Amino acid sequence: MQIEKFFSAVLCLFALVQLLVCCSPSTSDERDGKRPNVLLLLTDDLTFSAVQALGNATVNTPNMDRLVENGTTFSHAYNMGAWSGAVCVASRAMLITGRSLWDAHAYEQNQRDLVDRGEMWSLLMKKAGYRTYMSGKWHIQSDPVLLFDRVKDVRPGMPEDGFNRRKFIEAITSGNMSKMPLGYNRPLGSHDTAWVPWDKRLGGYWEGGVHWSEVLADNTIQFLNEAKADSTPFFMYIAFNAPHYQRQSPKAYVDRYPLDSIPLPKAYMPENPYRSDEIGLQLGQRDESLAPFPRTEFAIKTHLSEYYAIISHLDTQIGRILDALQASGEASHTYIIFTSDHGLAMGNHGLMGKQSLYDHSIRVPFVVVGPDVPKGAVIDANIYLQDAMATALDIGGVKKPDYLAFNSVLPFIRGERTASYYPAVYGGYRTHQRMIRKDGFKLIVYPNLGTSLLFDVNADPHELHDLSQDTSYRERKQALFDGLIDLQTELRDSLDLSAFNL
């Protein structure tokens, strides 16, 4: 009898273990032993509020909305900053190296050392047995051919031609605005029609005859079709240039957004009171030179129309990729990470670009779709967009390297964690701006001006009401500043703020 009870207990325990194994979330596909695929969809200049499912009723993004509806959204994902006006360079360097801002900067000219040591994101995936593929925008120092098994159609940081850098610099240097390339300082009025987003003769996204977003979708679909015949898991780094300026798309997409349908941004201003050399937003900065000064409502609506048009065109290409993934039979064991390298101002605070530390310029969409990922869920814990690397490694069963400054978001998705890894969010732009965002408040410091801004971002999400001179917030401001100094030490930020008079 005792033996029968013993075996009965063993059988019950075995059944319980089997039940737990079957019902527990896993990043592995237990049915065929294949580890999950990872598909990164990386956009450029897509601010967190430029997706319909994330709150923008004007822009049409049914396929990005599909991702939001079928996955988990992290509503507070940030870029840590940049060491130059090309914010995408720093963002992508952090993303591929796993280093925080200033450590990534230290390696900028020596990324080959990291390649040789096998410490880049794609090389870690490759070592773990993944087929690696890259197509689209790269824009960092290392050669992608050394990092991925297959590389196709690597694009530069921005399209050129009708808005090329040489002509731009000549116009700024000479002060002769008549030399300004077509894509800048526009539109000056309804008569200003020299720049047309669908004119293929202007090159840019149209260079080669087919829009770059369409080429990237074609490349991705080709690889997915091939993946059906291979049991090896894949890691795909798919990097769109869109919706980076110049924002070109077919006329049918631009026609969707007549100017009378475009509302002005909540924080629209004709001019930013602090736009100057001292904060790195001088007139000669390319993003800021796209629209005329002061910003007119007509100019901002025109730029927004073109921004929304290229976003909708991008969305169509993402839809093609999602459909191809489904048709390939790989969708059920593929994790998709959808995000952007940084945000964009587009008329908010009188700015056009990403060279500021307002949320519109540092906050991005971040959505994860995949097996066992809750659908339609929203998590408001602070993350950095560069957490995508740690997340992919976690999905692939790769142990997090000691040098990796960022963290996997899977513990949030699984319900194992609620508190952010980052109690305070850090931001830095060149030596001109510093930021800390903590406990619902944001402090922005302009060291060269001796000025700071304080926002209650819970009550004032558009950052319109500066509280820095309100004496009732003096202690809050000091605590945030002290926290910023601590973050500088932690992140090896060498900018000395000891003389800053808060």
C-alpha positions as CSV (number, residue, x, y, z in Angstrom):
1,M,0.0,0.0,0.0
2,Q,2.8,2.4,0.9
3,I,4.5,1.7,-2.4
4,E,1.3,2.3,-4.3
5,K,0.9,5.7,-2.5
6,F,4.5,6.5,-3.3
7,F,4.1,5.9,-7.0
8,S,0.8,7.7,-7.1
9,A,2.4,10.7,-5.5
10,V,5.2,10.6,-8.0
11,L,2.8,10.4,-11.0
12,C,0.8,13.4,-9.6
13,L,4.0,15.4,-9.2
14,F,5.1,14.5,-12.7
15,A,1.7,15.6,-14.1
16,L,2.0,18.9,-12.2
17,V,5.5,19.6,-13.6
18,Q,4.3,18.8,-17.1
19,L,1.3,21.2,-16.6
20,L,3.6,24.0,-15.4
21,V,6.0,23.5,-18.3
22,C,3.2,23.6,-20.8
23,C,1.6,26.7,-19.3
24,S,4.6,28.8,-18.4
25,P,5.7,31.6,-20.8
26,S,8.8,30.7,-22.7
27,T,11.0,32.3,-25.3
28,S,11.6,28.9,-26.9
29,D,9.2,27.1,-29.2
30,E,8.8,23.8,-27.3
31,R,6.9,22.2,-30.2
32,D,9.9,22.0,-32.6
33,G,12.9,22.9,-30.5
34,K,13.6,26.0,-32.5
35,R,14.5,29.2,-30.6
36,P,12.4,32.2,-31.5
37,N,13.3,34.5,-34.3
38,V,13.9,38.2,-33.6
39,L,12.8,40.9,-36.1
40,L,13.8,44.5,-35.3
41,L,11.8,47.1,-37.2
42,L,13.7,50.3,-36.6
43,T,12.4,53.6,-37.9
44,D,14.1,57.0,-38.0
45,D,12.7,60.3,-36.5
46,L,9.4,58.7,-35.4
47,T,8.2,60.4,-32.3
48,F,6.1,58.6,-29.7
49,S,3.0,60.5,-30.6
50,A,3.1,59.9,-34.4
51,V,1.2,56.6,-34.3
52,Q,-2.6,56.6,-34.4
53,A,-2.9,53.7,-31.8
54,L,-0.7,55.7,-29.5
55,G,-3.0,58.8,-29.5
56,N,-2.6,60.7,-32.8
57,A,-6.0,60.8,-34.5
58,T,-4.7,62.6,-37.5
59,V,-2.1,60.1,-38.9
60,N,-3.2,56.9,-40.5
61,T,-1.1,53.9,-39.4
62,P,-3.2,50.7,-39.5
63,N,-0.2,48.4,-39.5
64,M,1.7,50.1,-36.7
65,D,-1.7,49.9,-34.9
66,R,-1.7,46.1,-35.6
67,L,1.6,45.9,-33.7
68,V,0.2,47.9,-30.8
69,E,-3.0,45.8,-30.7
70,N,-1.1,42.5,-30.9
71,G,1.7,43.3,-28.5
72,T,2.8,45.1,-25.5
73,T,3.6,48.8,-25.7
74,F,6.2,50.5,-23.4
75,S,4.8,54.1,-23.3
76,H,7.9,55.7,-21.8
77,A,10.8,54.7,-23.9
78,Y,13.7,57.2,-24.3
79,N,16.9,57.8,-26.2
80,M,19.7,58.7,-23.8
81,G,21.0,61.6,-26.0
82,A,23.8,62.4,-28.5
83,W,27.3,63.8,-28.8
84,S,26.5,65.6,-32.1
85,G,23.7,67.0,-34.1
86,A,23.4,63.6,-35.9
87,V,21.4,62.2,-32.9
88,C,20.8,59.0,-34.9
89,V,24.5,58.2,-34.9
90,A,24.7,58.1,-31.1
91,S,21.4,56.3,-30.7
92,R,22.4,53.5,-33.1
93,A,25.9,53.2,-31.7
94,M,24.4,52.6,-28.3
95,L,21.9,50.2,-29.8
96,I,24.5,48.0,-31.6
97,T,27.3,48.2,-28.9
98,G,25.1,48.0,-25.8
99,R,27.1,50.8,-24.3
100,S,25.6,53.9,-22.6
101,L,25.9,57.3,-24.2
102,W,29.4,58.4,-23.3
103,D,30.9,54.9,-23.3
104,A,29.5,54.5,-26.8
105,H,31.1,57.8,-27.8
106,A,34.5,56.7,-26.4
107,Y,34.3,53.7,-28.8
108,E,33.0,55.6,-31.8
109,Q,36.3,55.6,-33.6
110,N,37.4,52.2,-32.3
111,Q,34.3,50.1,-32.9
112,R,36.5,47.6,-34.7
113,D,37.9,46.6,-31.3
114,L,34.4,45.6,-30.2
115,V,33.9,43.8,-33.5
116,D,37.1,41.8,-33.0
117,R,36.0,41.0,-29.5
118,G,32.6,39.8,-30.7
119,E,30.8,42.3,-28.5
120,M,28.4,43.8,-31.0
121,W,24.7,42.9,-30.8
122,S,24.5,40.9,-34.1
123,L,27.7,39.0,-33.3
124,L,26.3,37.9,-30.0
125,M,23.2,36.6,-31.8
126,K,25.4,34.9,-34.4
127,K,27.4,33.2,-31.8
128,A,24.2,31.9,-30.3
129,G,23.3,30.2,-33.5
130,Y,21.2,32.8,-35.3
131,R,21.3,33.7,-39.0
132,T,21.8,37.4,-39.0
133,Y,20.5,39.8,-41.7
134,M,20.8,43.6,-42.1
135,S,19.2,46.0,-44.6
136,G,18.6,49.7,-44.6
137,K,20.1,52.6,-42.6
138,W,23.3,52.0,-40.8
139,H,25.1,55.3,-40.0
140,I,27.7,54.2,-37.5
141,Q,31.4,53.6,-37.8
142,S,31.7,49.8,-38.0
143,D,31.2,47.9,-41.3
144,P,27.9,45.9,-41.2
145,V,29.5,43.3,-43.5
146,L,31.7,42.3,-40.6
147,L,28.7,42.0,-38.3
148,F,25.9,40.2,-40.2
149,D,25.8,37.0,-42.3
150,R,24.0,38.9,-45.0
151,V,23.8,42.6,-45.8
152,K,21.8,44.3,-48.5
153,D,21.2,47.9,-49.6
154,V,23.0,49.8,-46.8
155,R,21.8,53.4,-46.8
156,P,23.5,56.6,-45.7
157,G,22.4,58.7,-42.8
158,M,20.1,60.9,-44.9
159,P,19.1,61.2,-48.6
160,E,21.0,63.9,-50.4
161,D,20.6,65.5,-53.9
162,G,18.1,68.4,-53.8
163,F,19.0,69.2,-50.2
164,N,22.7,68.2,-50.2
165,R,25.0,69.2,-47.4
166,R,27.6,71.0,-49.5
167,K,25.0,73.5,-50.9
168,F,23.5,73.9,-47.5
169,I,26.8,74.8,-45.9
170,E,27.6,77.2,-48.7
171,A,24.3,79.0,-48.2
172,I,24.7,79.3,-44.4
173,T,28.4,80.3,-44.7
174,S,27.8,83.0,-47.3
175,G,24.5,84.2,-45.8
176,N,23.0,84.0,-49.3
177,M,19.7,82.2,-48.8
178,S,19.2,82.0,-52.6
179,K,21.8,79.3,-52.6
180,M,19.8,77.2,-50.1
181,P,18.9,73.8,-51.5
182,L,15.2,73.3,-52.3
183,G,14.4,71.3,-49.2
184,Y,15.3,74.0,-46.7
185,N,13.8,77.3,-45.4
186,R,10.4,76.3,-46.8
187,P,7.6,76.9,-47.5
188,L,7.6,80.6,-47.5
189,G,4.0,80.8,-48.6
190,S,1.4,79.0,-50.7
191,H,3.3,80.0,-53.8
192,D,6.4,78.1,-52.7
193,T,6.1,74.9,-54.6
194,A,9.7,74.3,-55.7
195,W,9.9,71.3,-53.4
196,V,7.5,68.5,-54.2
197,P,7.8,65.2,-52.1
198,W,6.7,63.0,-55.0
199,D,9.1,64.5,-57.6
200,K,11.5,61.6,-58.3
201,R,13.9,64.0,-60.1
202,L,14.9,65.4,-56.7
203,G,16.5,62.0,-55.8
204,G,16.7,61.4,-52.1
205,Y,14.4,58.6,-51.2
206,W,13.7,58.2,-54.9
207,E,17.4,57.6,-55.8
208,G,17.5,54.4,-57.8
209,G,13.9,54.8,-59.0
210,V,12.1,53.0,-56.2
211,H,11.3,54.6,-52.8
212,W,13.8,53.4,-50.2
213,S,11.1,52.2,-47.8
214,E,9.7,50.0,-50.6
215,V,13.1,48.6,-51.4
216,L,13.7,47.7,-47.7
217,A,10.3,46.0,-47.5
218,D,11.1,44.0,-50.7
219,N,14.5,42.9,-49.2
220,T,12.8,41.9,-45.9
221,I,10.1,39.9,-47.7
222,Q,12.7,38.1,-49.8
223,F,14.6,37.0,-46.7
224,L,11.4,35.9,-45.0
225,N,10.5,33.8,-48.1
226,E,13.8,32.1,-47.9
227,A,13.5,31.5,-44.1
228,K,10.7,29.0,-44.7
229,A,13.2,26.5,-45.9
230,D,15.7,26.9,-43.1
231,S,15.3,25.7,-39.5
232,T,17.9,28.1,-38.2
233,P,16.4,31.0,-36.1
234,F,17.0,34.4,-37.6
235,F,17.8,37.9,-36.3
236,M,16.8,40.7,-38.7
237,Y,18.0,44.3,-38.3
238,I,15.6,46.2,-40.6
239,A,16.3,49.9,-40.4
240,F,14.1,52.3,-42.3
241,N,15.3,55.8,-43.2
242,A,11.7,57.0,-43.0
243,P,10.3,59.3,-41.8
244,H,13.6,61.3,-41.6
245,Y,13.8,64.4,-43.7
246,Q,13.5,65.1,-46.5
247,R,10.1,63.5,-46.2
248,Q,9.4,62.2,-49.7
249,S,6.5,59.9,-50.5
250,P,4.1,59.2,-53.4
251,K,1.5,61.9,-54.1
252,A,-1.4,59.7,-53.1
253,Y,0.0,59.7,-49.5
254,V,0.5,63.4,-49.4
255,D,-3.0,63.9,-50.7
256,R,-4.3,62.1,-47.6
257,Y,-3.3,65.1,-45.5
258,P,-4.6,68.4,-46.8
259,L,-3.5,71.3,-44.6
260,D,-6.9,72.1,-43.3
261,S,-7.0,68.6,-41.7
262,I,-3.7,69.1,-39.9
263,P,-3.9,70.5,-36.3
264,L,-1.0,72.4,-35.0
265,P,1.1,70.7,-32.3
266,K,0.0,71.2,-28.7
267,A,3.3,73.0,-28.0
268,Y,3.5,75.0,-31.2
269,M,5.5,78.2,-30.9
270,P,6.7,80.5,-33.7
271,E,10.2,80.5,-32.0
272,N,11.9,78.8,-29.1
273,P,13.1,81.3,-26.6
274,Y,16.4,79.4,-26.1
275,R,17.2,78.6,-29.7
276,S,20.8,79.7,-29.9
277,D,24.4,78.6,-30.3
278,E,24.6,78.2,-26.5
279,I,22.2,75.2,-26.5
280,G,23.3,73.8,-29.9
281,L,20.3,74.9,-31.9
282,Q,21.7,77.6,-34.0
283,L,20.3,78.7,-37.4
284,G,22.9,76.7,-39.3
285,Q,21.7,73.4,-37.7
286,R,20.2,71.4,-40.5
287,D,17.0,70.2,-38.9
288,E,16.2,73.6,-37.6
289,S,16.8,75.2,-41.1
290,L,14.1,73.1,-42.7
291,A,11.3,75.7,-42.0
292,P,11.6,79.4,-42.0
293,F,12.1,81.6,-38.9
294,P,9.8,82.4,-37.2
295,R,7.8,79.2,-37.7
296,T,4.5,80.0,-39.4
297,E,1.4,77.9,-39.0
298,F,1.3,77.3,-42.7
299,A,4.9,76.1,-42.8
300,I,4.5,73.7,-39.8
301,K,1.2,72.3,-41.2
302,T,3.0,71.7,-44.5
303,H,5.9,69.9,-42.9
304,L,3.4,67.8,-40.8
305,S,1.5,66.9,-43.9
306,E,4.7,65.5,-45.4
307,Y,5.7,63.9,-42.2
308,Y,2.4,62.1,-41.8
309,A,2.5,61.1,-45.5
310,I,5.8,59.4,-45.3
311,I,4.8,57.7,-42.0
312,S,1.7,56.3,-43.7
313,H,3.8,55.2,-46.7
314,L,6.2,53.6,-44.1
315,D,3.2,52.0,-42.4
316,T,2.2,50.3,-45.7
317,Q,5.7,48.8,-46.0
318,I,5.5,47.5,-42.5
319,G,2.1,45.9,-43.3
320,R,3.7,44.1,-46.3
321,I,6.4,42.8,-44.0
322,L,3.9,41.6,-41.4
323,D,1.8,39.8,-44.0
324,A,5.0,38.1,-45.4
325,L,6.0,37.0,-41.9
326,Q,2.6,35.5,-41.5
327,A,2.7,33.8,-44.9
328,S,6.2,32.4,-44.1
329,G,4.9,30.3,-41.2
330,E,7.4,32.0,-38.9
331,A,5.0,34.5,-37.2
332,S,4.1,32.1,-34.3
333,H,7.7,31.9,-33.1
334,T,9.0,35.4,-34.0
335,Y,9.4,38.3,-31.7
336,I,9.0,41.7,-33.3
337,I,10.6,44.8,-31.7
338,F,9.3,48.0,-33.2
339,T,10.8,51.3,-32.2
340,S,12.7,54.4,-33.5
341,D,16.1,55.9,-32.9
342,H,14.7,59.1,-31.4
343,G,11.7,61.4,-31.7
344,L,11.2,64.8,-33.5
345,A,9.9,68.2,-32.7
346,M,8.0,69.1,-35.9
347,G,7.0,72.6,-34.7
348,N,6.7,71.9,-31.0
349,H,8.5,74.5,-28.9
350,G,9.4,76.3,-32.1
351,L,11.8,73.5,-33.1
352,M,11.9,71.1,-36.0
353,G,14.5,68.5,-35.1
354,K,15.7,66.0,-32.4
355,Q,18.5,68.1,-30.9
356,S,16.6,68.9,-27.7
357,L,15.7,67.0,-24.5
358,Y,11.9,67.7,-24.6
359,D,9.9,64.5,-24.7
360,H,8.9,65.0,-28.4
361,S,12.6,64.6,-29.3
362,I,13.8,61.9,-27.0
363,R,10.7,59.7,-26.5
364,V,9.8,57.0,-29.0
365,P,7.3,54.2,-29.7
366,F,8.5,50.8,-28.3
367,V,6.3,47.7,-29.0
368,V,7.1,44.0,-28.5
369,V,5.0,41.4,-30.3
370,G,5.5,37.7,-30.0
371,P,4.7,34.3,-28.3
372,D,3.1,34.8,-24.9
373,V,3.3,38.6,-25.2
374,P,0.1,40.1,-23.8
375,K,-2.0,41.8,-26.5
376,G,-3.0,45.4,-26.2
377,A,-1.1,45.8,-23.0
378,V,0.6,49.1,-22.0
379,I,3.5,49.3,-19.5
380,D,4.5,52.7,-18.3
381,A,7.9,51.8,-16.6
382,N,10.7,54.0,-17.9
383,I,13.0,52.2,-20.4
384,Y,15.6,53.2,-23.0
385,L,15.0,52.2,-26.6
386,Q,18.5,50.5,-26.5
387,D,16.9,47.9,-24.2
388,A,16.0,46.3,-27.5
389,M,19.5,44.7,-27.6
390,A,19.2,43.1,-24.1
391,T,15.7,42.0,-24.9
392,A,16.8,40.2,-28.1
393,L,19.6,38.5,-26.2
394,D,17.1,37.4,-23.6
395,I,14.8,36.0,-26.3
396,G,17.7,34.1,-27.8
397,G,18.8,32.6,-24.4
398,V,22.1,34.6,-24.4
399,K,23.5,35.5,-21.0
400,K,23.6,39.3,-20.6
401,P,27.3,40.5,-20.9
402,D,28.7,42.5,-18.1
403,Y,29.4,45.4,-20.3
404,L,25.8,45.7,-21.5
405,A,24.4,48.9,-20.0
406,F,20.8,48.2,-20.9
407,N,18.2,45.7,-19.8
408,S,15.7,43.2,-21.2
409,V,12.0,44.2,-21.1
410,L,10.8,40.6,-20.9
411,P,10.5,40.6,-17.1
412,F,7.9,43.3,-17.4
413,I,6.1,41.4,-20.2
414,R,6.1,38.2,-18.1
415,G,4.8,40.1,-15.0
416,E,8.0,39.3,-13.1
417,R,8.9,43.0,-12.7
418,T,7.0,46.3,-12.3
419,A,9.6,48.8,-11.1
420,S,11.8,50.4,-13.8
421,Y,15.5,49.5,-13.9
422,Y,16.0,53.2,-14.3
423,P,14.5,55.2,-11.4
424,A,15.6,58.3,-13.2
425,V,16.0,58.9,-17.0
426,Y,19.1,60.6,-18.1
427,G,19.5,62.9,-21.2
428,G,22.5,64.6,-22.6
429,Y,23.1,66.6,-25.8
430,R,26.6,67.5,-26.7
431,T,28.0,69.9,-23.9
432,H,24.9,72.1,-24.4
433,Q,22.1,70.3,-22.6
434,R,21.5,67.9,-19.7
435,M,18.3,66.4,-18.4
436,I,16.9,64.2,-15.6
437,R,13.3,62.9,-15.6
438,K,12.2,61.4,-12.3
439,D,9.1,61.0,-10.2
440,G,6.9,62.8,-12.7
441,F,9.2,65.9,-13.0
442,K,11.8,66.8,-15.6
443,L,14.8,69.2,-15.1
444,I,16.6,70.5,-18.2
445,V,19.8,72.3,-17.7
446,Y,21.5,74.7,-20.2
447,P,25.0,75.0,-18.8
448,N,26.2,77.6,-21.3
449,L,23.2,79.9,-20.6
450,G,23.1,79.3,-16.8
451,T,19.5,78.5,-17.3
452,S,17.3,75.5,-16.3
453,L,13.7,74.4,-17.0
454,L,11.5,72.5,-14.6
455,F,8.3,70.7,-15.7
456,D,5.7,68.6,-13.9
457,V,5.3,66.2,-16.8
458,N,2.4,64.4,-15.3
459,A,0.3,67.6,-15.1
460,D,2.0,69.2,-18.1
461,P,2.9,66.4,-20.6
462,H,3.6,68.9,-23.4
463,E,6.2,70.8,-21.2
464,L,4.6,74.2,-21.6
465,H,4.8,75.6,-18.0
466,D,8.3,76.1,-16.7
467,L,8.3,75.9,-12.9
468,S,12.0,76.6,-12.4
469,Q,11.4,80.1,-10.9
470,D,8.6,79.0,-8.6
471,T,10.0,79.0,-5.1
472,S,7.7,76.3,-4.0
473,Y,9.6,73.9,-6.2
474,R,13.0,74.9,-5.0
475,E,13.7,71.7,-3.1
476,R,12.3,69.6,-5.9
477,K,14.6,71.3,-8.4
478,Q,17.7,70.8,-6.1
479,A,16.9,67.1,-5.6
480,L,16.6,66.6,-9.3
481,F,19.9,68.5,-9.9
482,D,21.7,66.3,-7.3
483,G,20.2,63.3,-9.0
484,L,21.6,64.5,-12.4
485,I,25.1,64.8,-10.9
486,D,24.8,61.3,-9.6
487,L,23.8,60.1,-13.1
488,Q,26.7,61.9,-14.6
489,T,29.1,60.0,-12.4
490,E,27.4,56.7,-13.1
491,L,27.4,57.2,-16.9
492,R,30.9,58.8,-17.0
493,D,29.6,62.1,-18.3
494,S,32.6,64.4,-18.1
495,L,30.7,67.7,-18.4
496,D,31.5,69.7,-15.2
497,L,28.3,71.2,-13.8
498,S,29.9,72.2,-10.4
499,A,29.8,75.9,-11.3
500,F,26.2,75.8,-12.5
501,N,24.1,78.2,-10.4
502,L,20.8,76.4,-10.0
